[in-house]
Amino acid sequence: MRSEVSKLLENYQTSDEQEKDHKLRMLNILQQQNDIFSEESPDGHFTASAWLLNHDKTKVLLTLHAKLNRWFQLGGHIERSDATFLDACLREAQEESGIPNISAEGAFVIDVDIHKIPENPKSAAHLHYDVTLCFIADKHAEITMSKESKRLEWIGINDVKNITNDPAVIRMAEKTTWLF
């Protein structure tokens, strides 16, 4: 998985200065820390996210996170059972959306972000090194909310900035308007 994520990051191009910094920091931590994919890593770990667009690319599926009470893209921790990073992103997308048949065809990195997760009863404050892949849902995809969400909704790309101030989520919405 380390070589897969390294390759994804090395090939990822961005003009955003914050993302450029995140990318360099992520590449460095990949070389320096052995347990960087483990949730138990005390300083932080990589996470797998999915920017899931509807079939005509006008809406994104966002979750109102149950613990953090903020709107985010789908995603979470990498598990030992994930053979690849792509598998981890797909698993997270499927678990949190309830859509069983999300295709990996044409998936690409749409964002990289480093953010702090506050202390909680299960862990100390730590960093998430988040790499988000973009996927397109089938026209007939039906969503089912998981216990990890307070809400799960298709949000119009132009409406994303009205429900969140998260820089990465807003950045991905802006990129979506440029890309499609």
Backbone as a chain_set.jsonl record, in Angstrom:
{"seq": "MRSEVSKLLENYQTSDEQEKDHKLRMLNILQQQNDIFSEESPDGHFTASAWLLNHDKTKVLLTLHAKLNRWFQLGGHIERSDATFLDACLREAQEESGIPNISAEGAFVIDVDIHKIPENPKSAAHLHYDVTLCFIADKHAEITMSKESKRLEWIGINDVKNITNDPAVIRMAEKTTWLF", "coords": {"N": [[0.824, -1.192, 0.0], [1.996, 1.196, 0.672], [3.684, 1.837, -1.519], [1.755, 2.161, -3.507], [0.259, 4.405, -2.58], [2.303, 6.288, -2.49], [2.899, 6.475, -5.224], [0.433, 7.444, -6.212], [0.424, 9.972, -4.977], [2.8, 11.121, -5.984], [2.132, 11.341, -8.681], [0.049, 13.086, -8.606], [-1.142, 16.241, -9.458], [-1.374, 19.639, -8.591], [-2.461, 23.031, -8.328], [-2.889, 24.364, -6.074], [-1.536, 25.898, -3.276], [-1.648, 25.064, -0.571], [-2.357, 22.38, -0.825], [-0.095, 21.477, -2.224], [1.832, 21.664, -0.216], [0.732, 19.81, 1.629], [0.949, 17.47, 0.103], [3.781, 17.17, -0.152], [4.472, 16.861, 2.563], [3.094, 14.492, 3.107], [4.388, 12.66, 1.389], [6.901, 12.679, 2.595], [6.33, 11.67, 5.205], [5.536, 9.138, 4.554], [7.946, 7.95, 3.946], [9.249, 8.069, 6.369], [7.8, 6.965, 8.542], [6.823, 3.87, 9.848], [4.317, 2.681, 10.598], [2.24, 4.081, 9.343], [-0.222, 3.629, 8.176], [-1.799, 2.565, 10.053], [-4.443, 2.78, 12.356], [-3.79, 2.914, 14.983], [-1.449, 4.331, 15.13], [0.248, 6.736, 16.883], [0.794, 9.476, 16.275], [-0.536, 10.047, 13.969], [-2.177, 9.066, 10.868], [-2.684, 7.668, 7.565], [-5.723, 8.157, 5.769], [-8.596, 6.976, 3.962], [-10.552, 8.329, 1.489], [-13.624, 9.203, -0.281], [-14.844, 11.037, -2.903], [-17.809, 11.174, -3.967], [-19.626, 11.45, -6.759], [-22.813, 12.175, -8.288], [-24.43, 10.572, -11.127], [-24.574, 12.481, -13.221], [-22.762, 14.319, -12.434], [-23.385, 16.629, -10.986], [-23.965, 16.733, -8.353], [-22.745, 15.913, -5.067], [-22.198, 13.265, -2.783], [-22.533, 13.782, 0.515], [-21.741, 13.42, 3.994], [-23.124, 14.061, 7.161], [-21.193, 14.001, 9.691], [-21.394, 11.775, 12.384], [-19.953, 11.873, 14.823], [-18.326, 14.199, 14.707], [-20.044, 16.149, 13.854], [-20.098, 17.618, 11.452], [-20.14, 18.392, 7.942], [-18.799, 16.188, 5.556], [-16.857, 14.552, 2.944], [-17.252, 11.096, 2.02], [-15.556, 8.559, 3.881], [-12.739, 7.148, 5.729], [-10.915, 5.157, 8.109], [-8.159, 3.09, 7.124], [-8.229, -0.369, 6.782], [-6.894, -3.499, 7.97], [-7.721, -5.527, 6.305], [-7.956, -4.367, 3.822], [-6.738, -4.671, 0.685], [-5.591, -2.906, -1.116], [-5.052, 0.649, -1.506], [-7.004, 1.796, -3.122], [-9.005, -0.149, -2.797], [-9.612, 0.37, -0.109], [-10.698, 2.966, -0.239], [-12.952, 2.493, -1.866], [-14.344, 0.633, -0.239], [-14.937, 2.232, 2.011], [-16.577, 4.152, 0.751], [-18.702, 2.53, -0.106], [-19.625, 1.42, 2.346], [-20.432, 3.74, 3.772], [-22.264, 4.945, 2.084], [-24.094, 3.046, 1.363], [-24.359, 2.122, -1.167], [-23.87, -0.568, -3.161], [-22.413, -1.146, -5.515], [-20.284, 0.558, -6.526], [-18.258, 1.788, -9.03], [-14.801, 1.49, -9.794], [-13.727, 2.367, -12.073], [-12.069, 4.803, -13.872], [-11.487, 6.271, -11.592], [-9.82, 8.806, -9.692], [-7.297, 10.792, -8.007], [-8.563, 13.479, -6.265], [-8.091, 15.236, -4.259], [-5.81, 16.136, -1.633], [-5.225, 16.213, 1.828], [-4.32, 17.367, 5.051], [-5.352, 17.107, 8.286], [-6.301, 17.9, 11.65], [-7.54, 15.692, 14.066], [-9.682, 15.938, 16.753], [-9.128, 15.196, 20.254], [-10.692, 12.322, 21.608], [-12.874, 9.968, 23.339], [-11.726, 7.513, 22.59], [-9.199, 7.993, 21.498], [-6.182, 9.989, 21.464], [-5.665, 13.411, 20.396], [-4.832, 13.663, 16.958], [-3.269, 13.459, 13.663], [-4.836, 13.273, 10.457], [-3.917, 12.011, 7.411], [-5.163, 12.573, 4.59], [-6.191, 11.182, 1.607], [-8.129, 11.669, -1.153], [-10.164, 9.991, -3.413], [-11.912, 10.345, -6.479], [-15.094, 9.263, -7.478], [-17.749, 8.09, -9.62], [-21.17, 7.724, -9.277], [-23.605, 5.25, -10.192], [-26.433, 5.802, -12.323], [-28.798, 4.866, -11.175], [-28.285, 4.615, -8.509], [-28.99, 4.04, -5.115], [-29.088, 5.449, -1.941], [-28.201, 4.536, 1.435], [-28.213, 5.351, 4.739], [-25.533, 5.061, 7.058], [-24.552, 4.114, 10.438], [-22.558, 5.858, 11.032], [-23.236, 8.34, 10.256], [-25.146, 11.35, 10.741], [-26.733, 12.493, 8.923], [-27.178, 11.939, 5.426], [-26.662, 13.032, 2.288], [-27.3, 13.988, -1.123], [-25.713, 16.684, -2.364], [-25.925, 19.69, -4.12], [-23.291, 20.699, -6.233], [-22.69, 23.454, -6.353], [-23.817, 24.244, -3.982], [-22.369, 23.324, -1.866], [-20.577, 24.992, -0.436], [-22.353, 26.344, 1.149], [-23.047, 24.728, 3.265], [-20.829, 23.899, 4.632], [-17.648, 24.843, 6.021], [-15.316, 23.641, 5.622], [-12.118, 23.522, 4.339], [-11.026, 21.578, 2.514], [-13.267, 20.192, 1.526], [-14.69, 22.244, 0.287], [-12.751, 22.952, -1.59], [-12.716, 20.633, -3.179], [-15.284, 20.72, -4.266], [-15.085, 23.047, -5.804], [-13.11, 22.186, -7.606], [-14.537, 20.217, -8.914], [-16.37, 21.681, -10.422], [-14.619, 22.795, -12.241], [-13.491, 20.597, -13.489], [-15.539, 19.11, -14.687]], "CA": [[0.0, 0.0, 0.0], [2.901, 2.343, 0.732], [4.117, 2.211, -2.875], [0.57, 2.638, -4.234], [-0.052, 5.772, -2.144], [3.42, 7.128, -2.955], [2.722, 6.7, -6.66], [-0.718, 8.344, -6.368], [0.835, 11.325, -4.585], [3.804, 11.616, -6.93], [1.467, 11.656, -9.951], [-1.001, 14.083, -8.399], [-0.75, 17.623, -9.756], [-2.292, 20.65, -8.082], [-1.95, 24.397, -8.319], [-3.198, 24.901, -4.754], [-0.326, 25.9, -2.442], [-1.885, 24.246, 0.624], [-2.265, 20.986, -1.248], [1.308, 21.178, -2.537], [2.469, 21.434, 1.077], [0.231, 18.528, 2.147], [1.528, 16.4, -0.713], [5.182, 16.982, 0.253], [4.481, 16.305, 3.923], [2.646, 13.101, 3.023], [5.47, 11.864, 0.809], [7.945, 12.557, 3.619], [5.9, 10.79, 6.295], [5.535, 7.774, 4.011], [9.316, 7.44, 4.023], [9.77, 8.13, 7.732], [7.038, 6.269, 9.584], [6.456, 2.522, 9.434], [2.923, 2.314, 10.858], [1.486, 5.245, 8.903], [-1.565, 3.236, 7.736], [-2.483, 1.99, 11.205], [-5.235, 3.694, 13.182], [-3.127, 2.989, 16.285], [-0.279, 5.2, 15.044], [-0.072, 7.807, 17.834], [0.91, 10.828, 15.737], [-1.426, 10.212, 12.841], [-2.193, 7.979, 9.902], [-3.393, 7.912, 6.318], [-7.122, 7.779, 5.697], [-9.078, 6.755, 2.593], [-11.812, 9.038, 1.287], [-14.27, 9.115, -1.586], [-15.676, 12.149, -3.384], [-18.74, 10.406, -4.785], [-20.512, 12.301, -7.543], [-23.93, 11.507, -8.945], [-24.112, 10.168, -12.505], [-24.351, 13.623, -14.131], [-21.671, 15.119, -11.835], [-23.914, 17.905, -10.499], [-24.126, 16.619, -6.902], [-21.802, 15.06, -4.357], [-22.797, 12.649, -1.605], [-21.832, 14.193, 1.735], [-22.245, 12.889, 5.246], [-23.019, 14.856, 8.374], [-20.476, 13.046, 10.531], [-22.083, 11.589, 13.659], [-19.116, 12.273, 15.966], [-17.782, 15.556, 14.557], [-21.17, 17.028, 13.539], [-19.721, 18.469, 10.323], [-20.31, 17.754, 6.641], [-17.562, 15.723, 4.93], [-16.934, 13.49, 1.956], [-17.234, 9.769, 2.611], [-14.194, 8.088, 4.093], [-12.372, 6.709, 7.066], [-9.654, 4.466, 8.358], [-7.73, 1.951, 6.319], [-8.286, -1.582, 7.59], [-5.924, -4.536, 7.599], [-8.295, -6.352, 5.233], [-7.882, -3.645, 2.549], [-5.555, -5.111, -0.075], [-4.998, -1.74, -1.755], [-5.649, 1.924, -1.107], [-8.233, 1.886, -3.896], [-9.978, -0.989, -2.093], [-10.012, 1.069, 1.118], [-11.591, 4.067, -0.633], [-14.216, 1.891, -2.317], [-15.028, 0.06, 0.928], [-15.495, 3.345, 2.781], [-17.681, 4.726, -0.027], [-19.826, 1.597, -0.088], [-20.147, 1.335, 3.71], [-21.081, 4.967, 4.22], [-23.339, 5.343, 1.164], [-25.035, 1.958, 1.169], [-24.375, 1.771, -2.591], [-22.978, -1.725, -3.203], [-21.71, -1.378, -6.779], [-19.552, 1.735, -7.002], [-17.197, 1.373, -9.947], [-13.496, 2.15, -9.673], [-13.312, 2.787, -13.408], [-11.865, 6.242, -14.013], [-11.22, 6.925, -10.311], [-8.583, 9.588, -9.67], [-7.112, 11.628, -6.829], [-9.121, 14.812, -6.446], [-7.629, 16.135, -3.203], [-5.002, 15.648, -0.513], [-5.438, 17.136, 2.938], [-3.879, 16.96, 6.385], [-6.147, 17.826, 9.276], [-6.219, 17.391, 13.018], [-8.728, 15.092, 14.668], [-9.62, 16.262, 18.176], [-9.132, 14.116, 21.229], [-11.993, 11.726, 21.88], [-12.716, 8.908, 24.345], [-10.95, 6.371, 22.094], [-7.833, 8.323, 21.068], [-5.66, 11.347, 21.647], [-5.671, 14.208, 19.169], [-3.854, 13.153, 16.003], [-3.443, 13.936, 12.294], [-5.267, 12.406, 9.36], [-3.316, 12.287, 6.113], [-6.312, 12.134, 3.818], [-6.137, 11.177, 0.155], [-9.5, 11.46, -1.616], [-10.36, 9.584, -4.797], [-13.201, 10.718, -7.051], [-15.854, 8.187, -8.108], [-19.042, 8.489, -10.179], [-22.206, 6.735, -8.956], [-24.522, 4.816, -11.234], [-27.653, 6.61, -12.437], [-29.858, 4.313, -10.339], [-27.761, 4.376, -7.163], [-29.834, 4.407, -3.985], [-28.259, 5.56, -0.745], [-28.692, 4.091, 2.728], [-27.353, 5.976, 5.748], [-24.906, 4.186, 8.049], [-24.54, 4.653, 11.802], [-21.505, 6.865, 11.131], [-23.783, 9.614, 9.784], [-26.403, 11.91, 11.236], [-27.464, 12.698, 7.675], [-26.468, 11.553, 4.21], [-27.433, 13.722, 1.252], [-26.719, 14.485, -2.362], [-25.663, 18.144, -2.271], [-25.513, 20.335, -5.361], [-21.894, 21.156, -6.187], [-22.659, 24.884, -6.051], [-24.374, 24.469, -2.645], [-21.47, 22.766, -0.853], [-20.029, 26.07, 0.407], [-23.412, 26.827, 2.041], [-23.257, 23.835, 4.406], [-19.567, 23.595, 5.316], [-16.516, 25.749, 5.821], [-14.13, 22.795, 5.54], [-11.378, 23.922, 3.13], [-10.851, 20.491, 1.552], [-14.559, 19.901, 0.892], [-14.95, 23.367, -0.627], [-11.775, 22.837, -2.68], [-13.156, 19.565, -4.085], [-16.471, 21.213, -4.996], [-14.58, 23.968, -6.822], [-12.439, 21.394, -8.638], [-15.566, 19.515, -9.681], [-16.921, 22.604, -11.424], [-13.59, 23.005, -13.269], [-13.184, 19.343, -14.182], [-16.665, 18.495, -15.421]], "C": [[0.87, 1.259, 0.0], [3.324, 2.793, -0.673], [2.938, 2.728, -3.707], [0.263, 4.091, -3.878], [1.057, 6.725, -2.582], [3.25, 7.476, -4.428], [1.545, 7.641, -6.926], [-0.32, 9.785, -6.068], [1.842, 11.912, -5.572], [3.169, 12.055, -8.244], [0.421, 12.753, -9.821], [-0.459, 15.494, -8.619], [-1.818, 18.572, -9.221], [-1.645, 22.023, -8.178], [-2.183, 25.058, -6.959], [-1.975, 24.776, -3.831], [-0.476, 25.036, -1.185], [-1.767, 22.763, 0.289], [-0.836, 20.581, -1.598], [2.068, 20.871, -1.251], [2.038, 20.089, 1.671], [0.868, 17.356, 1.412], [2.972, 16.114, -0.298], [5.287, 16.376, 1.645], [4.078, 14.834, 3.931], [3.731, 12.2, 2.444], [6.602, 11.66, 1.813], [7.55, 11.581, 4.713], [5.828, 9.343, 5.829], [6.912, 7.136, 4.105], [9.8, 7.287, 5.458], [9.075, 7.229, 8.74], [6.535, 4.925, 9.081], [4.962, 2.225, 9.545], [1.941, 3.395, 10.408], [0.081, 4.9, 8.389], [-2.393, 2.669, 8.882], [-3.202, 3.058, 12.021], [-4.592, 3.884, 14.56], [-1.88, 3.871, 16.286], [-0.544, 6.467, 15.862], [-0.04, 9.23, 17.262], [-0.028, 11.096, 14.566], [-1.282, 9.079, 11.858], [-2.949, 8.405, 8.648], [-4.834, 7.442, 6.442], [-7.541, 7.743, 4.234], [-10.441, 7.404, 2.43], [-12.311, 8.924, -0.142], [-15.125, 10.355, -1.819], [-16.601, 11.502, -4.403], [-19.745, 11.333, -5.448], [-21.674, 11.493, -8.092], [-23.594, 11.307, -10.424], [-23.88, 11.341, -13.445], [-23.393, 14.674, -13.55], [-22.122, 16.512, -11.37], [-24.071, 17.917, -8.98], [-23.064, 15.697, -6.342], [-22.524, 14.496, -3.137], [-21.949, 13.01, -0.386], [-22.528, 13.607, 2.951], [-22.095, 13.927, 6.351], [-22.485, 13.892, 9.414], [-21.092, 12.981, 11.916], [-21.261, 12.084, 14.849], [-18.67, 13.723, 15.886], [-18.846, 16.597, 14.226], [-20.817, 18.067, 12.472], [-19.893, 17.672, 9.043], [-18.945, 17.426, 6.037], [-17.889, 14.806, 3.752], [-16.921, 12.161, 2.706], [-15.784, 9.353, 2.848], [-13.932, 7.668, 5.514], [-11.047, 5.98, 7.088], [-9.41, 3.312, 7.394], [-7.697, 0.744, 7.249], [-7.291, -2.611, 7.079], [-6.421, -5.393, 6.433], [-8.26, -5.659, 3.866], [-6.594, -4.019, 1.819], [-4.824, -3.934, -0.698], [-5.654, -0.478, -1.217], [-6.961, 2.138, -1.848], [-9.34, 1.064, -3.237], [-10.501, -0.291, -0.843], [-10.99, 2.199, 0.798], [-12.948, 3.539, -1.073], [-15.007, 1.325, -1.142], [-15.682, 1.162, 1.74], [-16.692, 3.967, 2.059], [-18.912, 3.829, 0.038], [-20.452, 1.5, 1.301], [-20.956, 2.569, 4.087], [-22.227, 5.42, 3.32], [-24.442, 4.297, 1.066], [-25.15, 1.529, -0.283], [-23.384, 0.63, -2.802], [-22.081, -1.819, -4.436], [-21.051, -0.126, -7.34], [-18.374, 1.256, -7.848], [-15.92, 2.179, -9.695], [-13.001, 2.665, -11.021], [-13.215, 4.319, -13.471], [-11.608, 6.981, -12.711], [-9.879, 7.654, -10.363], [-8.512, 10.386, -8.375], [-7.672, 13.007, -7.136], [-8.62, 15.776, -5.372], [-6.724, 15.394, -2.227], [-5.084, 16.689, 0.593], [-4.881, 16.523, 4.221], [-4.687, 17.787, 7.371], [-6.084, 17.124, 10.626], [-7.58, 16.86, 13.462], [-8.64, 15.355, 16.175], [-9.608, 15.013, 19.061], [-10.561, 13.631, 21.425], [-11.803, 10.578, 22.865], [-11.852, 7.73, 23.904], [-9.508, 6.701, 21.731], [-7.473, 9.773, 21.379], [-5.801, 12.105, 20.325], [-4.557, 13.695, 18.249], [-4.169, 13.707, 14.615], [-4.005, 12.844, 11.386], [-4.614, 12.914, 8.091], [-4.305, 11.721, 5.092], [-6.093, 12.295, 2.318], [-7.54, 10.812, -0.32], [-9.515, 11.109, -3.101], [-11.769, 9.961, -5.235], [-13.812, 9.514, -7.768], [-17.162, 8.762, -8.64], [-20.039, 7.368, -9.887], [-23.044, 6.414, -10.187], [-25.795, 5.665, -11.198], [-28.745, 6.15, -11.472], [-29.403, 4.041, -8.906], [-28.731, 4.885, -6.093], [-28.988, 4.385, -2.724], [-28.996, 5.033, 0.491], [-27.714, 4.606, 3.772], [-26.823, 4.925, 6.73], [-24.954, 4.854, 9.422], [-23.471, 5.726, 11.994], [-21.996, 8.261, 10.757], [-25.014, 10.033, 10.583], [-27.342, 12.141, 10.061], [-26.56, 12.283, 6.531], [-27.274, 12.119, 3.056], [-26.597, 14.01, 0.012], [-26.836, 16.01, -2.306], [-25.209, 18.696, -3.619], [-24.106, 20.894, -5.227], [-21.816, 22.632, -5.808], [-23.206, 25.213, -4.671], [-23.448, 24.004, -1.525], [-20.969, 23.852, 0.095], [-21.07, 26.642, 1.37], [-23.603, 25.95, 3.277], [-21.978, 23.503, 5.178], [-18.55, 24.704, 5.069], [-15.211, 24.964, 5.76], [-13.383, 23.095, 4.242], [-11.249, 22.818, 2.09], [-12.156, 20.196, 0.814], [-14.912, 21.005, -0.107], [-14.017, 23.299, -1.834], [-12.219, 21.762, -3.687], [-14.392, 19.982, -4.884], [-16.017, 22.155, -6.114], [-13.896, 23.201, -7.958], [-13.451, 20.683, -9.521], [-16.154, 20.419, -10.757], [-15.92, 22.841, -12.546], [-13.413, 21.762, -14.137], [-14.304, 18.848, -15.077], [-17.561, 19.542, -16.019]], "O": [[0.511, 2.267, -0.608], [3.321, 3.987, -0.975], [3.108, 3.634, -4.523], [0.034, 4.914, -4.764], [0.777, 7.848, -3.0], [3.433, 8.625, -4.831], [1.643, 8.534, -7.768], [-0.677, 10.704, -6.805], [1.736, 13.08, -5.948], [3.612, 13.027, -8.856], [-0.042, 13.29, -10.827], [0.554, 15.883, -8.038], [-3.015, 18.333, -9.381], [-0.422, 22.15, -8.115], [-1.728, 26.177, -6.722], [-1.448, 23.681, -3.634], [0.467, 24.354, -0.784], [-1.154, 21.993, 1.028], [-0.416, 19.463, -1.3], [2.856, 19.927, -1.202], [2.87, 19.323, 2.156], [1.276, 16.371, 2.028], [3.348, 14.957, -0.111], [6.098, 15.48, 1.878], [4.648, 14.03, 4.667], [3.967, 11.103, 2.951], [7.195, 10.583, 1.87], [8.36, 10.744, 5.11], [6.037, 8.423, 6.621], [7.033, 5.93, 4.317], [10.671, 6.462, 5.732], [9.703, 6.774, 9.697], [5.904, 4.841, 8.028], [4.401, 1.576, 8.662], [0.907, 3.592, 11.048], [-0.729, 5.804, 8.187], [-3.561, 2.33, 8.696], [-2.635, 4.105, 12.334], [-4.825, 4.895, 15.223], [-1.313, 4.129, 17.348], [-1.482, 7.203, 15.553], [-0.78, 10.096, 17.729], [-0.279, 12.25, 14.218], [-0.393, 8.236, 11.982], [-3.734, 9.353, 8.658], [-5.128, 6.462, 7.127], [-6.93, 8.386, 3.381], [-11.381, 7.069, 3.151], [-11.568, 8.605, -1.07], [-16.012, 10.673, -1.028], [-16.226, 11.306, -5.56], [-20.602, 11.922, -4.788], [-21.555, 10.292, -8.334], [-22.586, 11.82, -10.91], [-23.08, 11.232, -14.374], [-23.238, 15.764, -14.098], [-21.331, 17.456, -11.363], [-24.283, 18.972, -8.383], [-22.547, 14.82, -7.034], [-23.36, 15.169, -2.533], [-20.796, 12.595, -0.273], [-23.73, 13.338, 2.941], [-21.063, 14.589, 6.459], [-23.224, 13.069, 9.954], [-21.292, 14.013, 12.557], [-21.818, 12.656, 15.787], [-18.639, 14.411, 16.906], [-18.583, 17.797, 14.306], [-21.187, 19.236, 12.577], [-19.806, 16.444, 9.043], [-18.049, 18.27, 6.006], [-19.02, 14.352, 3.584], [-16.611, 12.118, 3.896], [-14.89, 9.751, 2.102], [-14.783, 7.809, 6.392], [-10.189, 6.154, 6.222], [-10.34, 2.659, 6.921], [-7.195, 0.829, 8.37], [-6.899, -2.596, 5.912], [-5.619, -5.922, 5.664], [-8.51, -6.306, 2.85], [-5.496, -3.718, 2.286], [-3.598, -3.942, -0.804], [-6.688, -0.538, -0.552], [-7.931, 2.615, -1.26], [-10.477, 1.523, -3.129], [-11.695, -0.351, -0.548], [-11.996, 2.366, 1.488], [-13.982, 4.086, -0.689], [-16.22, 1.521, -1.064], [-16.848, 1.048, 2.119], [-17.705, 4.275, 2.687], [-20.031, 4.311, 0.216], [-21.677, 1.499, 1.427], [-22.041, 2.455, 4.657], [-23.076, 6.199, 3.752], [-25.582, 4.614, 0.728], [-25.959, 0.658, -0.604], [-22.18, 0.828, -2.641], [-21.071, -2.521, -4.395], [-21.245, 0.208, -8.509], [-17.591, 0.411, -7.413], [-15.962, 3.379, -9.424], [-11.966, 3.328, -11.092], [-14.172, 5.027, -13.158], [-11.519, 8.208, -12.716], [-8.929, 7.187, -10.99], [-9.529, 10.629, -7.725], [-7.308, 13.63, -8.134], [-8.709, 16.992, -5.541], [-6.857, 14.187, -2.025], [-5.02, 17.891, 0.337], [-4.965, 15.314, 4.438], [-4.705, 19.015, 7.3], [-5.845, 15.92, 10.716], [-8.617, 17.493, 13.259], [-7.631, 15.029, 16.802], [-10.027, 13.93, 18.65], [-11.51, 14.415, 21.412], [-10.664, 10.245, 23.195], [-11.301, 7.021, 24.746], [-8.671, 5.801, 21.66], [-8.333, 10.641, 21.531], [-6.029, 11.507, 19.274], [-3.474, 13.337, 18.713], [-5.202, 14.344, 14.413], [-3.69, 11.662, 11.53], [-4.736, 14.087, 7.736], [-4.276, 10.532, 4.778], [-5.844, 13.395, 1.825], [-8.078, 9.773, 0.061], [-8.958, 11.826, -3.932], [-12.708, 9.899, -4.442], [-13.15, 8.838, -8.555], [-17.628, 9.798, -8.167], [-19.788, 6.206, -10.207], [-23.163, 7.228, -11.103], [-26.175, 6.179, -10.146], [-29.535, 6.969, -11.001], [-30.07, 3.311, -8.173], [-29.222, 6.012, -6.164], [-28.261, 3.425, -2.468], [-30.223, 5.078, 0.58], [-26.518, 4.327, 3.697], [-27.549, 4.033, 7.17], [-25.347, 6.013, 9.547], [-23.474, 6.428, 13.005], [-21.274, 9.245, 10.917], [-25.805, 9.204, 11.033], [-28.56, 12.009, 10.174], [-25.336, 12.277, 6.654], [-28.429, 11.742, 2.856], [-25.389, 14.238, 0.076], [-27.937, 16.552, -2.211], [-24.225, 18.225, -4.19], [-23.772, 21.5, -4.209], [-20.956, 23.018, -5.017], [-23.076, 26.352, -4.221], [-23.72, 24.265, -0.353], [-20.943, 23.646, 1.309], [-20.712, 27.351, 2.311], [-24.249, 26.372, 4.237], [-22.035, 22.899, 6.249], [-18.588, 25.399, 4.054], [-14.128, 25.544, 5.835], [-13.946, 22.943, 3.159], [-11.353, 23.091, 0.894], [-12.145, 19.974, -0.396], [-15.377, 20.726, -1.212], [-14.435, 23.556, -2.964], [-12.11, 21.959, -4.897], [-14.521, 19.627, -6.055], [-16.508, 22.068, -7.24], [-14.08, 23.528, -9.13], [-13.252, 20.559, -10.729], [-16.407, 19.973, -11.876], [-16.321, 23.066, -13.688], [-13.214, 21.853, -15.348], [-14.049, 18.233, -16.113], [-18.553, 19.208, -16.667]]}, "num_chains": 1, "name": "protein.A"}
